[in-house]
Amino acid sequence: MTTFAIIDFETTGLSPNHGACPTEVGIVLVRDGQIIDRYQNLMNGGIRLSSFIEGYTGITNAMVRKAPPLKQVMAEACEFVSDYPLVAHNASFDLKFWDNALNHLGKQRQQDFLCSLLLARRVYPAAPDHKLSTLVNLLKLPMTGQFHRALADAEATAHLFIKMQQAIKLKLKVLEVDFKRLQIIERQKIGTF
């Protein structure tokens, strides 16, 4: 059975290319339709959070000041993820921060990334939109914390990912859906799955 690492970042802004850095990472390991482990930590990247980000995430400057350094947390996160395939909701966002953090650690990403948002557009094309909160409510998925906190979002994404794997197995009449097949479905034209 493949283990997947579902990852979510909370950040100071939209891109590390414009000076933003992560403030929190949440990672959930999923194997055989079950959450098997979790990792979460705040991190201090030395960048002040705007009042908008504080209000949006609930993460404050005081919390980040007390947090371990970004490099330390990301080294722990990399070790936790190991070489498992990565999954994130709106993966292009999280991928930028993951790759940037790896670069600062002198490493490069070895595994592929899968976007649960792109996959959800194929599996649930009739959904009103494909925001994580919309899909959690529509599919009545468990939500263990507040949206826009890394571990809660990673867990919600994990539940969505598990639900999509089940839907794909039923539709394709297969017992297992591997990462490569998920990547193919993720890239299909919407409405063709």
C-alpha positions as CSV (number, residue, x, y, z in Angstrom):
1,M,0.0,0.0,0.0
2,T,1.2,3.5,-0.9
3,T,1.6,6.0,1.9
4,F,0.7,9.6,0.9
5,A,1.8,12.7,2.8
6,I,-1.0,15.3,2.8
7,I,0.6,18.7,3.4
8,D,-0.7,22.2,4.1
9,F,1.1,25.5,4.9
10,E,-0.1,28.7,6.5
11,T,2.1,31.6,5.3
12,T,2.8,35.3,5.6
13,G,1.8,35.9,2.0
14,L,1.3,34.3,-1.4
15,S,4.8,33.5,-2.6
16,P,8.3,33.0,-1.3
17,N,9.4,34.7,-4.5
18,H,7.9,37.9,-3.0
19,G,9.3,37.5,0.5
20,A,6.6,35.4,2.1
21,C,7.5,32.5,4.3
22,P,5.6,29.7,6.1
23,T,4.3,30.2,9.6
24,E,2.8,26.7,10.1
25,V,3.0,23.3,8.5
26,G,0.6,20.5,8.9
27,I,1.2,17.0,7.5
28,V,-1.0,13.9,7.6
29,L,0.1,10.5,6.5
30,V,-2.5,8.4,4.8
31,R,-2.3,4.7,4.0
32,D,-5.0,2.3,2.9
33,G,-7.7,4.8,3.5
34,Q,-6.7,5.7,7.0
35,I,-4.8,8.5,8.7
36,I,-1.8,6.9,10.3
37,D,0.2,9.8,11.6
38,R,0.3,13.6,11.9
39,Y,2.9,16.4,12.2
40,Q,2.2,20.0,13.0
41,N,4.4,22.9,14.0
42,L,4.4,26.7,14.0
43,M,7.7,28.2,12.7
44,N,9.5,31.5,12.9
45,G,10.8,32.7,9.6
46,G,11.6,36.2,10.9
47,I,8.8,37.9,9.0
48,R,6.1,39.9,10.7
49,L,2.5,38.8,10.0
50,S,0.0,41.3,8.7
51,S,-3.2,41.9,10.7
52,F,-5.0,40.4,7.7
53,I,-3.0,37.1,8.1
54,E,-3.5,37.1,11.8
55,G,-7.3,37.4,11.4
56,Y,-7.4,34.9,8.5
57,T,-5.5,32.1,10.3
58,G,-5.7,32.9,14.0
59,I,-1.9,32.7,14.0
60,T,-0.4,35.7,15.8
61,N,3.0,37.4,15.8
62,A,3.4,36.4,19.4
63,M,2.8,32.7,18.5
64,V,5.3,32.9,15.7
65,R,7.9,34.7,17.8
66,K,7.9,31.8,20.3
67,A,8.0,29.1,17.5
68,P,11.1,27.2,16.5
69,P,13.1,28.5,13.6
70,L,11.8,27.8,10.1
71,K,14.8,25.7,9.1
72,Q,14.5,23.4,12.1
73,V,10.7,22.9,11.5
74,M,11.2,22.2,7.8
75,A,14.0,19.8,8.5
76,E,11.7,17.9,10.8
77,A,8.9,18.1,8.2
78,C,11.1,16.7,5.5
79,E,12.2,13.8,7.7
80,F,8.5,13.1,8.6
81,V,7.5,13.1,4.9
82,S,10.4,11.0,3.8
83,D,10.0,10.0,0.2
84,Y,6.2,9.6,0.3
85,P,4.2,11.2,-2.6
86,L,2.8,14.6,-1.6
87,V,-0.8,15.8,-1.9
88,A,-2.1,19.3,-1.2
89,H,-5.3,21.2,-1.9
90,N,-4.2,23.9,-4.5
91,A,-0.8,22.2,-4.6
92,S,0.8,24.9,-6.7
93,F,0.7,27.2,-3.6
94,D,2.1,24.7,-1.2
95,L,4.6,23.4,-3.7
96,K,6.3,26.8,-3.9
97,F,6.8,26.9,-0.1
98,W,7.9,23.3,0.1
99,D,10.5,23.6,-2.6
100,N,11.7,27.0,-1.3
101,A,12.2,25.5,2.2
102,L,14.0,22.5,0.8
103,N,16.3,24.8,-1.2
104,H,17.2,26.6,2.0
105,L,18.1,23.2,3.5
106,G,20.3,22.4,0.5
107,K,17.8,19.7,-0.7
108,Q,15.6,19.1,-3.7
109,R,12.2,17.5,-3.7
110,Q,12.4,13.9,-4.8
111,Q,8.8,13.0,-5.0
112,D,5.8,14.2,-7.1
113,F,3.0,16.4,-5.9
114,L,-0.7,15.7,-6.5
115,C,-3.3,18.5,-6.3
116,S,-6.5,17.4,-4.6
117,L,-8.3,20.5,-5.9
118,L,-7.6,19.5,-9.6
119,L,-8.6,16.0,-8.8
120,A,-11.8,17.2,-7.1
121,R,-12.7,19.1,-10.2
122,R,-12.7,15.8,-12.2
123,V,-14.3,13.6,-9.5
124,Y,-17.0,16.2,-8.4
125,P,-17.5,18.4,-11.5
126,A,-21.0,19.5,-10.3
127,A,-19.8,20.9,-7.0
128,P,-20.6,24.7,-6.7
129,D,-16.8,25.3,-6.4
130,H,-13.8,23.3,-5.3
131,K,-12.6,25.2,-2.2
132,L,-11.7,22.8,0.6
133,S,-14.4,24.2,2.9
134,T,-17.1,23.8,0.2
135,L,-16.1,20.2,-0.5
136,V,-15.9,19.3,3.3
137,N,-19.4,20.6,3.8
138,L,-20.8,19.1,0.5
139,L,-19.4,15.7,1.3
140,K,-20.0,15.9,5.0
141,L,-16.4,15.2,5.8
142,P,-15.0,15.4,9.3
143,M,-13.4,18.7,10.3
144,T,-11.2,18.5,13.4
145,G,-10.2,22.2,13.7
146,Q,-10.7,25.6,12.1
147,F,-10.1,26.2,8.4
148,H,-6.8,28.0,7.7
149,R,-4.8,26.2,10.3
150,A,-2.4,23.8,8.8
151,L,-3.2,20.6,10.6
152,A,-6.9,21.0,10.3
153,D,-6.7,21.8,6.6
154,A,-4.3,18.8,6.1
155,E,-6.7,16.5,7.9
156,A,-9.7,17.8,5.9
157,T,-7.7,17.3,2.7
158,A,-6.8,13.8,3.8
159,H,-10.5,13.0,4.3
160,L,-11.3,14.5,0.9
161,F,-8.5,12.5,-0.7
162,I,-9.6,9.3,0.9
163,K,-13.2,10.0,-0.3
164,M,-12.0,10.7,-3.9
165,Q,-9.9,7.5,-3.9
166,Q,-13.1,5.5,-3.0
167,A,-15.1,7.3,-5.7
168,I,-12.5,6.6,-8.3
169,K,-12.2,2.9,-7.3
170,L,-16.0,2.5,-7.7
171,K,-16.2,4.3,-11.0
172,L,-13.2,2.4,-12.5
173,K,-14.2,-0.9,-10.8
174,V,-10.7,-1.4,-9.4
175,L,-9.4,-2.4,-5.9
176,E,-6.5,0.0,-5.9
177,V,-5.8,3.4,-7.3
178,D,-2.0,4.2,-7.5
179,F,-0.4,7.6,-7.6
180,K,0.3,7.5,-11.4
181,R,-3.4,6.8,-12.1
182,L,-4.4,9.7,-9.9
183,Q,-2.0,12.0,-11.7
184,I,-3.5,10.9,-15.0
185,I,-7.0,11.7,-13.7
186,E,-5.9,15.0,-12.3
187,R,-4.8,16.1,-15.7
188,Q,-7.8,14.9,-17.7
189,K,-10.2,17.3,-19.3
190,I,-13.0,18.1,-16.8
191,G,-16.1,16.0,-17.6
192,T,-14.2,13.2,-19.1
193,F,-13.5,11.1,-16.0
